[in-house]
Amino acid sequence: MNERRSGKINSVRDLEIYKLSFKVATEIHNITKLFPKEERYSLTDQIRRSSRSVCANIAEAWRKRKYVAVFINKLSDSAQEAAET
């Protein structure tokens, strides 16, 4: 049975927001390859880390979803990382 049609979410990878954040992080990684070499260890590294952190925090929120306060905190962290990116 197609999981998408059934609406069943079995893992964080089934969440549209996770898929989108992962896709954006991948695009950011590819775009930052074009940045000047002098930015490689400052701006480029920070942008890559913060964009990957969005996905990581969404995944952590999913794992802690039974604990409302932790869930909200991890989603807040994810939003902060997205804003930083």
N, C-alpha and C positions, 0 to 999 in steps of 0.2 A: 504494500500500500504506500502511496506517495505521502511522505510526512507533511509536505507543504499543504496538500489538500486537506488532510485530516486536521490541521491546525495544531498537532501535537508537537511540543517542543521537548526534545530529549536531551539537548546539550546547549551550551552557550553558542556553539557554532550554528545552531538553527535560528538564532536571533538576527533579525535584519540589521539592527544597530551594530552588532558585532561584525557581521559581514561587511557592512559599509565602513566601519572604522578600520578593519583589516585592509580593505581595498585602498583606502585613503593613505594609510601608513605605507603601503607598498608603493603607491604613486609618489608620495613624498620622498621615499628613499631613492627612487629613480630620478626624480627631479633634482635632488640635492647632489647627485653625481655630477651635475653640470655646474655646480657652484665653483668659484675660484678656489685654488689650492690653499690660499692663505686663510680661508674660512673653514677648512676641513675639520679642524679640531676645536673650533669654538661654535660658530653658528650652526654649521651642518650637523655636528654631533648632537647638539642640544635639540634641534628640530627633530632629528630622527628619534632620539630617546623619548621626547615628550609625545610624539605621535604613536610610538609603540606602546607607551604607557596607557594610552586611552583604551586599547584592546585589553591589556593586562588588567586594568581596573574593572572593566566590564565583566571579564571572566571571574575576577575575585568577587564581585557583587553577586554574580550568578551562583557561585559556590556558597555564599553566605546569605542567600535570599530568605532563609528561615528566620534570620535575625534582622528585623526591620531596621534598627539603628545602624548596624554595620552595613547593610545593603545600601541604605541612603548615603552613608559616608563614602562608600566606594564609588557610587555613581557621582557624587559630588567631586571626588578626586579625579574621576575621569573627565568631568566637565572642565575642571581647572587645567588639566593637561591639554585638553583640546584648545582651550583659550590660549594657553602658553604657546602652543604650536602655531 
